[in-house]
Amino acid sequence: MLAALVLINVEKGKVNETAESLLEIEGVAEVYSVTGEYDLVALLRLRRYEDLADVVTKRIVHLPAITKTNTLMAFQCFSREDLQQAWDIGIE
């Protein structure tokens, strides 16, 4: 499974409706409204690398209120669950 984060700027006053539209796109797992340089962060979970180009360049960037995106592809996932399992090895 491929994971990517898309950092998104949207037109003023369009954050909520854009977040809802993003969630309708297959492969978009979660959308967060955030503070700072970007307005939204979309978490993508995709089966194939080729799906990333399709979702970002054909679906996401064509939403009318989106003015800028920056896509980050994840190399590896670290989670608390993984860390806990590592510590539990050998404990019965």
For each residue, the residues with C-beta under 8 A, 3 or more apart:
1: 45 46 47
2: 44 45 46 47 48 49 51 52 73 74
3: 43 44 45 46 73 74 77
4: 43 44 46 52 56 71 72 73 74
5: 41 42 43 44 71 72 74
6: 41 42 44 56 60 69 70 71 72
7: 37 38 40 41 69 70 71 72
8: 18 22 38 39 40 41 42 60 66 68 69
9: 37 38 39 66 67 68 69
10: 14 15 18 39 40 65 66 67
11: 14 65 67
12:
13:
14: 10 11 17 18 65
15: 10 18 19 33 39 40
16: 19 20 33
17: 14 20 21 65
18: 8 10 14 15 21 22 39 40 63 65 66
19: 15 16 22 23 31 33 40
20: 16 17 23 24
21: 17 18 24 25 63
22: 8 18 19 25 28 31 40 42 60 63
23: 19 20 28 31
24: 20 21 28
25: 21 22 28 55 59 60
26: 55
27: 44 45 46 51 55
28: 22 23 24 25 31 42 43 44 55 60
29: 43 44 45
30: 42 43
31: 19 22 23 28 40 41 42 43
32: 40 41 42 43
33: 15 16 19 39 40
34: 38 39 40 41
35:
36:
37: 7 9
38: 7 8 9 34 41 70
39: 8 9 10 15 18 33 34
40: 7 8 10 15 18 19 22 31 32 33 34
41: 5 6 7 8 31 32 34 38
42: 5 6 8 22 28 30 31 32 60
43: 3 4 5 28 29 30 31 32
44: 2 3 4 5 6 27 28 29 52 55 56
45: 1 2 3 27 29
46: 1 2 3 4 27 49 51 52 55
47: 1 2 51
48: 2 51
49: 2 46 52 53
50: 53 54
51: 2 27 46 47 48 54 55
52: 2 4 44 46 49 55 56 71 73
53: 49 50 56 57 58
54: 50 51 57 58 59
55: 25 26 27 28 44 46 51 52 58 59 60
56: 4 6 44 52 53 59 60 61 69 71
57: 53 54 60 61
58: 53 54 55 61 62
59: 25 54 55 56 62 63
60: 6 8 22 25 28 42 55 56 57 63 66 69
61: 56 57 58 66 69
62: 58 59 66
63: 18 21 22 59 60 66
64:
65: 10 11 14 17 18
66: 8 9 10 18 60 61 62 63 69
67: 9 10 11
68: 8 9
69: 6 7 8 9 56 60 61 66
70: 6 7 38
71: 4 5 6 7 52 56
72: 4 5 6 7
73: 2 3 4 52
74: 2 3 4 5 77
75:
76:
77: 3 74 82
78: 82 83
79: 82 83
80: 83 84
81: 84 85
82: 77 78 79 85 86
83: 78 79 80 86 87
84: 80 81 87 88
85: 81 82 88 89
86: 82 83 89
87: 83 84 91
88: 84 85 91
89: 85 86
90:
91: 87 88
92:
